[in-house]
Amino acid sequence: MTPHISRKRSTLAIATAVAAGALLAGTLATGASAQPDQAAAAPAGAPIALSSTARAGLLQDANADKAATAEKIGLGAKEKLVVRDVVKDRDGTTHTRYERTYDGLPVLGGDLVVHTAKSGSVKSVTKATKATIKVASTSAKVAATSAAKSAESTAAKSGDTKRADAQAPRKVVWAASGKPVLAHETVVTGVQKDGTPSKLHVITDAATGKKLFQYQAIENGAGHSQYSGDVEIGSKKGSSGFDLTDDSRGGHSTFDLNHAQSGEGKLVTDDDDTWGTGKADDPQTAAVDAAYGAQLTWDYYKTVHGREGIKGDGKGATSRVHYGKSYVNAFWDDSCFCMTYGDGEGDKKPLTSIDVAAHEMSHGVTAATANLEYSGESGGLNEATSDIFGASVEFNAKNAEDTGDYLIGEEIDINGDGSPLRYMDKPSKDGNSLDNWSADAGNVDVHYSSGIANHFFYLLSEGSGAKEINGVKYDSPTADGSKVEGIGRDKAEKIWFKALTSYFTTTTDYKAAREGTLSAAKDLYGADSAEYKGVDAAWAGVNVK
């Protein structure tokens, strides 16, 4: 059945479970239990749901105490903390995320999380770098204009952009790798070869001009829509008819770009509050699926993880549909806090399926928390996080037309043969993704190095070996041939979310991800628990030890 929206406002989708929302729903036929253990009492280390007011109060307190906190954790006289995010556990522990400045300059790779007990004492600190932040001088030898030209050259040579324009560089301290150095950060904007906007960040040494690092800020993926059946979406009475704005979910609004590649677009409206026809030739149909995916993602993070909105501040994002012509992709842009969807090959298959919507908006959650750099191993973890929560939202949506599975983009048929974009049980089945970690993992495209964490999550949820879940057959191997017992998807989701929000940093690699998820499992279930041992075994299963 194709999507068609009936006249109901500010409600959940028909046939969608309101409780326990992740994208992965459905009954297991065989294999490890992946059903939510809703009856179990939340552990002391579980995060609590924070209202926007409560969260704002904690951030205000942290901001007032940041100088004392910096002294407590031993930062130098020229270092200051900038508060970014906060998570509070049931036992009163708070995990406050900070960025750092040095002599007034941003420190890239200097972010940290301070874990504070209910008593106010610091339990531990998780740092993106263990290096001492210090540079000999904050005066650059290389002019900003030279840094900008170098960055434009880098963008052109990388082949990522058809057009490149460098913004004015800013001076920073680069601490994400090796010894901290004074550097220039230049953002080169343009358009990538497939039509996706480009915001390439290029870091160059301010003393020598040498390129130190680069990463793409536009985080994209792929998916498909028109498979969710008849649904209900949030709308409201407008000045003339109805607006596709969901005030019950932070005011999320859906806009129509009408094939443009810039701007906000036009707010989607309707005369009678009956939206779309379920067919791609009706422009409202893609808007229906985008709005539906947004509400499922909002409900999942709020109900399962206690996070109200992508940033945890109760504010909804924006969705834009009908981007470009025959654009076969979708992307999240944190600068506009918006999701954007293309219409697919021949403008016949808008990329607005449930798992794609949740995947892209989860990039926003990552940006608001760990802010994993979109390059190297941290980039693979960034992509995997979106795949993990994309699948989780799909499972928990329990939509009869798009049942939960461990396949990514299975509705899209980008390959033209009915195969999914990615497989979580054995990522290498797509011909490119990595099943297991190796020393070369950081040199692989982030959409393929993500396979390591995707495989870990599948093993942690379901275990190794052959099984069938919701009519899909899986057969997950391990790197060393060991047998892994799954702990259930519900627990695996909670462990990954806690690690992301409390222990991962901008530069987390696979080794640090193992440590972070073990810390999360310890907080939630105890160091001697089956869940903790399951995390250890699942990482060993993908050669991260």
Helices and strands as residue ranges (DSSP letters): E 4-5, H 52-64, H 66-72, E 79-88, E 94-102, E 105-116, E 122-127, H 144-158, E 161-166, E 170-174, E 181-192, E 197-205, E 211-216, E 219-221, E 230-231, E 236-238, E 241-243, E 245-246, G 247-249, E 252-256, E 266-267, E 269-270, H 283-305, E 318-323, E 330-333, E 338-342, G 345-347, H 354-368, H 376-397, E 407-408, E 422-423, G 427-430, G 441-443, H 446-449, H 451-462, E 465-469, E 472-476, H 489-502, H 510-525, H 530-540
